[in-house]
Every structure is written in C-alpha cells, then in structure tokens.
C-alpha cells in the first residue's frame, strides 16, 4: 500500500516545483510593460525614417548647391588666375624695362669706362705702361666682364715682356668667352672668332716661353674653329717643323695651299719638310 502512495507523493512534489518556477517567471514578466516595448520600437522606427528623409533632403540640397555654385566658382578661379598672371607679366615687363641689359654695365658706368679706356690708350702710346695698367684695373673694378680691357692688359704684359702674365690673362679671357658672360656681342661668328684669336695668341706666347708643345695644342684649337685661316695654318706649319712633326707639317702644308695658294713661303715650307 505504501508502494502506491510513494509515486503519488513524487508527482505532487514535481508539480509543486514546476508551479514555483512558473510563478517566478510570471512575476518577472509582470515587471515588463509590453506596451512600452512596442512604443519604444515604433519610436526608433520613426526616428530612423525621419533621419533617412533628412539625409535624402540634405543630399538633394548639396547637389543643387554644387550645380549652382560650380560654374560660379570656376569663373572666380579663372578671373583670379588671369589677374595673377597679368600681374606677373607686368612685373616682368617692368623689370626688363628698368633693369640694365644683361652683361652690360649701367650707362653712367659706361661713361666712366670710356674715359678710363681712353686714358689707358694714351698712357700706352706715351710708354707709361704701369699707369695704363692701373687704369685698366680700375675699369675691371667697374665691369669685371669687360673683354676689351682684359685684351688690353694682355697686350700691356706682352709689351713689358711679362709673358707669364700675358699667357695667364689670355687663358682667363678664354674662360670668360666660353662662359658667354662678357660685355661684348657674341652673335653670329663672333664667338668662334674671338676664341680662335685667343688660342692663336696663347700659341705665340707659349712659343716665347719655349713651350712648343702647348703652342701646337693651342694653334690646333684655333684651326678647329677657323680651319681656312692662312695665319693659323702658317703658324701650325712653323711649329710642326720646329717639333719635327712631319705628318702634321704635311697636312698643314696641304691646307695652306688650298687656303692661300699665292703664299710665297710655300716653296720654303716644302723644302723644310723634306729635311725632316
């Protein structure tokens, strides 16, 4: 009999436990207000819809502003750029008009240079070479690119038989011409002609200093610039014979015959070459 009651008791206890658990869950559910949850969800949805609509309107306004102001902005940019370019052009034009020409001293300095140059020429003719040199140096203090004055100085040193200074001055003149930063016109064939003249004078000065190999090198440079110049070919012939360079002498003689066929020294050169 007791065995029949025990299962019944167990069932009752299980039911009691289940009722206890359910009652606790129901009390928790009572705390929650379902209507509040629904309202909160609806509020979030409405806010999202309003925000999306605002963003769409804002994007539409932005596109409209771009369409309206883009051409205006481009117009203002072009006007500003054109104005700035015009200002730069006027500034450059003013600089060109107001500044002295490139490599040229101002007019008032040119007058001083002319006076000093005339004094130097007069002193040279009178034999006052030291005073003439001083005037040339004064000119170079006013215009350090004055090629004519450097050439006058080289001639003065040559006349004083100071061949070392003569050579150094002509070497500097060559550098000055090559830099093209001199107060002299280098248009047309002037550039090559001035360089060739300097190389010829360097050759002659080197010969006076007994530097025959250097003399040969300089006269070759002169001929490379003016290949048909009889004066240069004549000098090349002389120095090649001195150095006993027969092949160079023969080539120089052929070139001289073409450049100056009436040269009366041609037979003498031929005889000298045969002796080599």
Residue pairs with C-beta under 8 A, 6 or more apart in sequence:
100 106
100 107
103 145
103 181
103 182
103 183
104 110
104 183
105 113
105 142
105 143
105 183
109 142
109 143
112 142
113 139
113 142
113 143
113 146
113 149
116 135
116 136
116 138
116 139
116 142
117 135
117 139
117 148
117 149
117 152
119 132
119 135
120 132
120 135
120 136
120 139
120 149
120 152
121 132
121 152
123 129
123 131
123 132
123 135
124 132
124 152
124 156
124 159
129 156
129 159
129 160
132 152
132 156
133 153
133 156
136 149
136 152
136 153
136 156
137 153
139 146
139 149
140 146
140 149
140 150
143 149
143 183
145 176
145 181
145 182
145 183
146 182
146 183
147 173
147 176
147 177
147 182
147 183
147 184
147 194
148 184
150 169
150 172
150 173
150 176
151 173
153 169
154 166
154 169
154 170
154 173
154 201
157 163
157 165
157 166
157 169
158 166
158 205
163 205
163 208
163 209
164 209
166 205
167 202
167 205
167 206
167 209
170 198
170 201
170 202
170 205
171 202
173 198
174 195
174 198
174 199
174 202
176 182
177 186
177 191
177 194
177 195
177 198
178 195
180 186
180 191
184 190
184 194
186 194
192 225
192 226
193 225
193 226
195 221
195 222
195 225
196 221
196 222
196 225
196 226
196 229
196 232
197 222
199 218
199 219
199 221
199 222
199 225
200 218
200 219
200 222
200 231
200 232
200 235
202 214
202 218
203 214
203 215
203 216
203 218
203 219
203 222
203 235
203 239
204 215
204 235
206 212
206 214
206 215
206 218
207 215
207 239
212 239
212 242
212 243
213 243
215 239
216 236
216 239
216 240
216 243
216 245
216 248
219 232
219 235
219 236
219 239
220 236
222 229
222 232
223 229
223 232
223 233
223 236
223 255
226 232
227 255
228 255
228 258
228 259
229 259
230 256
230 259
230 260
230 263
233 252
233 255
233 256
233 259
233 260
234 256
234 263
234 265
236 248
236 252
237 249
237 252
237 253
237 256
237 269
240 246
240 248
240 249
240 252
241 249
241 269
241 272
241 273
241 276
244 276
246 273
246 276
249 269
249 272
249 273
249 276
250 273
253 266
253 269
253 270
253 273
256 263
256 266
256 269
257 263
257 266
